[in-house]
Amino acid sequence: MRERSRIRTRSASGPITDPVRVLRIAAGGDGVARLPDGRTAFVPRTAPGDLVEIRLVHEARRFVRAEPLRVLEPGADRIEPPCPHYTRDACGGCQIQHLVPAAQLSAKQSIVGESLRRLGKLELADPFVVPAERAWEYRTRITLAPGHGARLGLHRYDRPGEVFDLDRCLITEPSLMRLWTVLKKHRKWLPSDLVHLVLRLDREGGRHVVAETRGDRVWDAARLAAALARVGEPAVLWWQPEGGAARVLAGDSTYPATVFEQVNPVMGDLVRSFALEQLGEVRGRQAWDLFAGIGESTIELARRGAAVDAVESDPRAVAEASQRMEKLGLGDSQVRCISGKAEEVIARLRPPEIVLANPPRVGMDPRLCAAILERRPRRMVYISCDPATLARDLAGLGTGYRVSTVQGFDLFPQTAHVEVVAVLEAA
């Protein structure tokens, strides 16, 4: 007989139910079970096949949220999570570390397929999800938060208002964790009004520490910079006051350390390559690159002969992209970098034949979807980090487009997040 597994729980006053059997993994990573009264139960940290004792923590008419108390019979896909923080501290950074790799991929395929069918009303099978090249030590950015006392670390999944002291994050690049080992010994030299501490690795291996603060009192970073240099773990130190621009206080760098870039650059490059390939022949065509970031896709489109209007709402990213275009000799006749929200600057853009869109988790504004339908480019490739908002937007574009291809990419192993590329053809 298998030994019963214990799961770290919080103290709660809700009722304990009869044991339930977990059926599948839902978006967000919770296990899905069915109560005897027919309601759906969402239970974090559980695996398909688990027979688990649960306590209800929130009840609604059609569903409940529960916390797992004990796994009475583990499912075949359950493993012991390698990271001690996952169980001991209920770390919210990962959601499915307790699943074998094949089960993680299967769960992500189901999450994408279910979202497209239920929310997007699309009759599509679960898409293939390209496995990650590395399941561990892939993140090139980690954001830490201050907690009670001198704590500095990550949030708990079951109590997001609490922060536990981080020892080591197993999905983050070792170079950043070596840096963190030194930083946490000298945390007294960090700003007293710290909001977030961001550790970031650039493409050349340079490390960056960005201290985001509430106030505008300049951080004296000299002592921390000296301490890092003494032990051979140097980094560029940035200070970013609330509502202000980041600036370098120690070290030398032109890297835009505060703009968005994929935290898994190897897999991010694979997604970009696949997306550009799906656009087909672009030479001589007018393209939109929406949510263009620092212009990596824009540059590739221009190199392949397209004329590109690149739109990005972060002015820091637009400035970086513009500098890149200038260095490459790409003038305004071929590439225009436009700062602003895509739905607000749409009238300034040249009529497109092809569109590449990579919106944030909230998806595209309805005004942007309407503008694309009005202009009817022949093909659009949509890169999404949230299957639910992707499904919503595909449904909104459904009157003018059909979905020809959907493929997932496992950019974030050990988490429930999945990147998806959808190809739309004008109907």
Buried (B, 14 or more C-beta within 10 A) or exposed (E): EEEEBEBBBEEBEBEEBEBBBBBBBBBBBBBBBEBEEEBBBBBBBBBBBBBBBBBBBEBEEEBBBBBBBBBBBBBEBBEEBEBEBBBEBBBBBBBBBBBBBEBBBBBBBBBBBBBBBEBBEBEBEBBEBBBBEBBBBBBBBBBBBBBEEEBBBBBBBBEEEBBBBBBEBBBBBEBBBBBBEBBBEBBEBBBEBBBEBBBBBBEEEBBBBBBBBEEEEEBEBEEBBEBBEEEEBBBBBBBBBEEEEBEBBBBEBEBBBBBBBBBBBEBBEBBBEBBBEBBEEBEEBBBBBBBBBBBBBBBBBBEBEBBBBBBBBBEBBBBBBBBBBEEBEBEEEBBBBBBBBBBEBBEEBEEBBBBBBBBEEEBBBEEBBBBBBEBBBBBBBBBBBBBBBBBBBBBBBBEBBEBEBBBBBBBBBBBBBBBBBBBBEEE
